[in-house]
Amino acid sequence: MLSKELQTAPCRETRQRQETFLGTKREAKCFVRMTNRNEDKMASVHENDPGAVPLEEEIERESVEAAAKLTSKLIYEVIRRDGEEELARTKRSLFWSGTAAGIMISFSVLGEAILRTYLPNASWSFLIENFGYSLGFLLVILCRMQLFTENTITTVLPLMVKPTPHNFGCVARLWAIVLGSNVFGAFCIATLYAYTPAIPENLGPALLSLSEHAVRMPADQSFFRAIPAGILVAAIVWMLPQVGESGFFIILTFTWLIAAGDFTHVVAGSVEMAYLAVQGLIGPYEALFEFFLPVLVGNIVGGTAVFAMIAWGQVKDDVVERK
């Protein structure tokens, strides 16, 4: 049981660390704008100094220096700050953000179903329809909603800096609220799809086929296929601070890979699980023990035990030395 303090109050330590943080996230996002301003400035200098280094070489050098500043240590600091901000949020804020994510992630399943319904029956159709899987992730990540698998790295990095019982409790509190609200949102939207004319009838067979394929996979297979999915989502989180406006394509590419590789994701899969459950097509035991828990553990292993530990390992010496 978490103490009353953990259940009711945001984590004071994380708020204090936020107040002292120097704003590395803003610094990372400004690199491209800084480079553009430097190019304009250098162009003006070269107009007045014919003997200066050629403009193209100067621009190239400045661009390399700007890119080189975004080191693994800086990326770690950006994500750690995000994690501390999430740990400091109230339970109500986490719940509603997580519920919205559970609803919005359903568009991954719906996007696949739409493409499967209307694409021709060809060998290449499988690769195209999996782009539909990216739609829900684009909505959730770009709208900054609470997705459980993102938190397998975001909130764990602050914990690795100071692995105290209090911080463990804060992470456990956030994980429980976000995962529970993600599943709640998934059941809400699955009920809408199953019992109302919210979606066209001709999408039903494809939606049912996708759901049965994901949920009725053997438990051990679901677990192992969840590990690559956990790694890929964590990798997306790690890449986003440095890609700027290319974030859309990063999310699109690597979530497409999750679908094309037939990997399993606990939140997107919860929509498929809920779609079958609310119609009585799957029982509680099968849903929980043969799908949900194996995929949940696999995603945690991939996102935390594999990627987060590796990411922490490459910056640990720098972080410890700085402290």
C-alpha positions in Angstrom: 0.0 0.0 0.0 1.3 3.5 -0.9 1.2 6.0 2.0 -1.5 8.6 2.1 1.1 11.2 1.2 1.9 9.4 -2.1 -1.7 9.0 -3.0 -2.8 12.6 -2.4 0.1 14.9 -3.0 2.3 15.4 -6.0 5.9 14.4 -5.5 7.6 17.4 -3.8 11.1 16.3 -4.8 10.3 16.3 -8.5 8.8 19.8 -8.2 11.9 21.1 -6.6 14.1 19.6 -9.3 11.9 21.2 -12.0 12.4 24.6 -10.4 16.2 24.3 -10.5 16.4 22.8 -14.0 17.9 25.1 -16.6 15.5 24.6 -19.4 17.4 22.1 -21.6 14.3 21.1 -23.4 13.8 24.6 -24.8 17.5 24.7 -25.7 17.1 21.5 -27.7 14.1 22.8 -29.6 15.8 26.1 -30.4 18.8 24.5 -32.3 17.2 24.8 -35.7 16.1 28.4 -35.2 19.5 29.3 -33.9 21.2 27.8 -36.9 18.9 29.8 -39.3 19.7 33.1 -37.5 23.4 32.3 -37.7 23.1 31.7 -41.4 21.5 35.1 -41.9 24.1 36.8 -39.7 27.0 35.1 -41.6 25.5 36.1 -44.9 25.6 39.8 -43.8 29.2 39.5 -42.6 30.4 37.9 -45.8 28.9 40.7 -47.9 31.2 43.2 -46.1 34.3 41.0 -45.9 35.3 39.4 -49.2 38.3 37.8 -47.6 36.3 35.8 -45.1 36.0 32.0 -45.2 33.6 30.9 -47.9 30.0 31.2 -46.8 29.0 27.6 -47.5 31.9 26.2 -45.4 31.0 28.6 -42.5 27.3 27.5 -42.6 28.3 23.9 -42.7 30.6 24.3 -39.7 28.0 26.1 -37.7 25.4 23.5 -38.6 27.7 20.7 -37.4 28.4 22.4 -34.2 24.7 23.0 -33.5 23.9 19.3 -34.2 26.8 18.2 -32.1 25.4 20.0 -29.0 22.5 17.7 -28.8 24.3 14.9 -27.1 22.9 11.8 -25.3 23.3 13.7 -22.0 21.2 16.5 -23.2 18.5 14.2 -24.6 18.5 12.4 -21.3 18.0 15.7 -19.5 15.1 16.7 -21.7 13.3 13.3 -21.1 14.1 13.4 -17.4 12.5 16.8 -17.1 9.4 15.5 -18.9 9.3 12.6 -16.5 9.5 14.9 -13.5 6.7 17.0 -14.8 4.5 14.0 -15.3 5.3 12.7 -11.8 4.2 16.0 -10.3 0.8 16.1 -12.1 -2.4 15.5 -10.0 -4.2 12.2 -10.2 -7.2 13.9 -11.8 -5.0 15.3 -14.6 -3.3 12.0 -15.2 -6.7 10.1 -15.3 -8.3 12.4 -17.9 -5.2 12.5 -20.0 -4.9 8.7 -19.9 -8.5 8.2 -20.7 -8.2 10.5 -23.7 -5.2 8.5 -24.8 -7.1 5.2 -24.5 -9.9 6.7 -26.7 -7.5 8.2 -29.3 -5.3 5.1 -29.6 -8.4 3.3 -31.0 -7.8 5.2 -34.3 -4.8 2.9 -34.8 -7.1 -0.1 -34.9 -9.8 1.8 -36.9 -7.2 3.1 -39.3 -6.0 -0.4 -40.1 -9.6 -1.6 -40.4 -10.5 1.1 -42.9 -7.4 0.4 -45.1 -8.0 -3.4 -44.9 -11.6 -2.9 -46.0 -10.9 -0.8 -49.0 -7.5 -2.0 -50.3 -7.5 -4.7 -52.9 -6.7 -8.2 -51.9 -3.0 -8.1 -53.0 0.3 -9.3 -51.5 1.4 -5.7 -50.8 -1.8 -4.6 -49.2 -0.6 -5.7 -45.8 2.3 -3.2 -45.8 0.0 -0.3 -46.8 -2.8 -1.1 -44.3 -0.3 -1.0 -41.4 0.1 2.7 -41.9 -3.3 3.0 -40.4 -1.9 1.7 -37.2 0.2 4.9 -36.9 -2.8 7.2 -36.8 -3.7 6.6 -33.1 -0.1 7.0 -32.0 0.3 10.3 -33.9 -2.8 11.6 -32.2 -1.7 10.5 -28.7 1.9 11.5 -28.9 1.6 14.8 -30.8 -1.3 15.8 -28.5 0.8 15.1 -25.4 -1.6 12.6 -23.9 -0.6 10.0 -21.3 0.2 6.7 -22.9 1.5 4.0 -20.6 4.3 2.7 -22.8 5.8 6.1 -23.1 6.1 6.2 -19.3 8.2 3.1 -19.2 11.1 5.3 -20.1 10.0 8.9 -19.3 9.3 8.4 -15.6 11.9 5.8 -15.1 14.9 8.1 -15.9 14.3 10.4 -12.9 13.9 7.2 -10.7 17.3 6.0 -11.9 19.0 9.2 -10.7 17.6 8.7 -7.2 16.0 5.2 -6.6 14.4 5.9 -3.2 11.3 4.2 -1.9 9.5 7.5 -2.2 10.4 7.8 -5.9 9.4 4.2 -6.5 6.0 5.0 -5.0 5.6 8.1 -7.2 6.3 6.0 -10.4 4.0 3.2 -9.2 1.3 5.8 -8.6 1.6 7.2 -12.1 1.8 3.9 -13.8 -1.3 2.6 -12.1 -3.3 5.7 -12.9 -2.2 6.0 -16.5 -2.6 2.3 -17.3 -6.0 2.1 -15.6 -7.2 5.2 -17.4 -5.8 4.0 -20.8 -7.8 0.7 -20.4 -10.9 2.6 -19.3 -10.8 4.8 -22.3 -10.3 1.7 -24.5 -13.4 0.1 -23.2 -15.4 3.3 -23.6 -14.6 3.6 -27.3 -14.9 -0.1 -27.9 -18.4 -0.1 -26.6 -19.2 2.9 -28.8 -17.9 1.0 -31.9 -19.7 -2.2 -31.0 -23.1 -1.0 -30.0 -23.7 2.3 -32.0 -23.6 3.2 -35.7 -20.5 5.3 -35.0 -18.6 3.4 -37.6 -19.9 2.0 -41.0 -21.1 -1.6 -40.9 -18.7 -2.6 -43.6 -15.8 -2.0 -41.3 -17.0 -4.5 -38.7 -15.5 -7.6 -40.3 -12.1 -6.1 -40.6 -12.2 -4.7 -37.0 -13.3 -8.1 -35.7 -10.5 -9.9 -37.7 -7.8 -7.5 -36.4 -9.0 -7.9 -32.8 -9.1 -11.7 -32.9 -5.7 -11.9 -34.5 -4.2 -9.6 -31.8 -5.9 -11.0 -28.7 -6.0 -14.8 -29.5 -2.2 -15.0 -30.0 -0.6 -17.5 -27.6 0.4 -15.9 -24.3 4.1 -16.7 -24.7 4.2 -15.3 -28.2 2.3 -12.2 -27.1 4.9 -11.6 -24.4 8.0 -11.9 -26.6 6.4 -9.8 -29.4 5.6 -7.1 -26.9 9.3 -6.6 -26.1 10.3 -5.1 -29.5 7.2 -2.9 -29.3 8.3 -1.6 -25.9 11.8 -0.9 -27.3 10.4 1.0 -30.3 8.1 3.2 -28.3 10.9 4.1 -25.9 13.2 4.8 -28.9 10.5 7.2 -30.3 10.5 9.0 -27.0 14.3 9.2 -27.0 14.5 10.5 -30.6 11.8 13.2 -30.5 13.8 15.9 -28.7 16.3 16.1 -31.5 14.2 15.6 -34.6 12.2 18.8 -34.5 9.6 19.0 -37.2 10.4 15.5 -38.4 8.7 14.1 -35.4 5.6 13.2 -37.4 7.7 10.9 -39.7 9.5 9.3 -36.8 6.3 8.4 -35.1 4.8 7.3 -38.4 7.7 5.1 -39.4 8.3 3.3 -36.1 4.7 2.7 -35.2 4.2 1.3 -38.7 7.1 -1.1 -37.9 5.2 -2.3 -34.8 2.2 -3.2 -36.9 4.2 -4.6 -39.9 6.3 -6.7 -37.5 3.1 -8.0 -35.9 4.4 -6.9 -32.5 2.0 -6.4 -29.6 1.2 -3.1 -27.7 -0.8 -3.2 -24.5 -2.8 0.0 -25.0 -3.7 -0.4 -28.7 -4.3 -4.0 -28.0 -6.6 -3.1 -25.1 -9.0 -1.6 -27.7 -9.0 -4.9 -29.6 -9.4 -6.8 -26.3 -12.3 -4.5 -25.2 -14.0 -4.8 -28.6 -14.2 -8.6 -28.2 -15.0 -8.4 -24.5 -17.9 -6.1 -24.6 -19.6 -8.4 -27.2 -19.0 -11.5 -25.1 -16.5 -12.9 -27.6 -13.7 -13.4 -25.1 -13.8 -14.2 -21.4 -12.2 -12.4 -18.5 -9.5 -15.1 -18.0 -8.5 -15.2 -21.6 -8.4 -11.4 -21.8 -6.4 -10.9 -18.7 -4.0 -13.8 -18.5 -3.6 -14.8 -22.1 -3.3 -11.3 -23.6 -3.2 -8.3 -21.3 -0.7 -9.3 -18.6 1.8 -11.0 -21.0 1.8 -8.0 -23.3 2.0 -5.6 -20.4 5.0 -7.3 -19.0 6.7 -7.6 -22.4 6.2 -3.8 -23.1 7.7 -3.0 -19.6 10.7 -5.3 -20.3 11.3 -3.7 -23.7 10.8 -0.1 -22.6 12.3 -0.2 -19.1 14.5 -3.2 -18.6 16.1 -3.0 -22.1 15.9 0.5 -23.6 15.8 2.7 -20.4 18.6 0.8 -18.8 20.8 1.1 -21.9 20.0 4.8 -22.2 20.9 5.3 -18.6 24.1 3.4 -18.9 25.4 5.7 -21.6 24.8 8.9 -19.6 25.3 7.6 -16.0 28.9 8.6 -15.7 28.3 12.2 -16.9 25.2 12.6 -14.7 27.0 11.2 -11.6 30.1 13.4 -12.3 28.0 16.5 -12.6 26.2 15.9 -9.4 
